[in-house]
């Protein structure tokens, strides 16, 4: 397994796509945080519940937690590339020569995905803080970087990026077609789950199902998304429960990938 992990790390850090996605993520998160901060300031009482422009700690937590619900598509896509790139460029054969045991290959990719997710989570938090902290300082209430709740958001975000990357790699191992995998992930994260999350507004019993969706579980790991807090709602699951739900998704799709994709003859 060790050779497989070393080989996967070399693939990640010697190809340009990983670095390109990093810069895209930094720019995207920074832009969204800036827009959201401006929206809350300009919205005044209506968006802050009477807080006016001095939003303080609530606004800080809203902005800092944006990296999770807004940026989680990045670790998903990054994780999926660990598998789909292999099948697209026909390098899966050479990978299996390094790690003939296909279960070890899958585990190796999950380990590497978790490490990459950890790095991306740190970068994501850095991107958000780089934009939000100066903005909050200008407002006069401070950046609240020394608050316990703030660091819980940071740690929760980094951890959920690890989980999302792991989920991405097992989904990539199941779908294998790179274009299809990216389209499916984008549709699920940007359309299907946001629409499903609105179901409890029209049918209350749906909330008992919606809270177990991947996005809602990820929000729970962070401690409630900034967008949810802004609308007066909170995550249904706790951090530990959300973690176990995402790990369950990883386990199910990992088994499916091993039994379906990694049982086939690969030439």
Secondary structure, 3 states (H helix, E strand, C coil): CHHHHHHHHHHHHCCHHHHHHHHHHHHHHHHHHHHHHHHHHHHCHHHHCCCCCCCHHHHHHHHHCHHHHHHHHHHHHHHHHHHHHHHHCCCHHHHHHHCCCHHHHHHHHHHHHHHHHHHHHHHHHHHHHHHHHHHHHHHCCCCCCCCHHHHHHHHHHHHHHHHHHHHHHHHHHHHCCHHHHHHHHHHHHHHHHHHHCCHHHHCHHHHHHHCCCHHHHHHHHHCCCHHHHHCCCCCCCCHHHHHHHHHHHHHHHHHHHHHCHHHCCCC
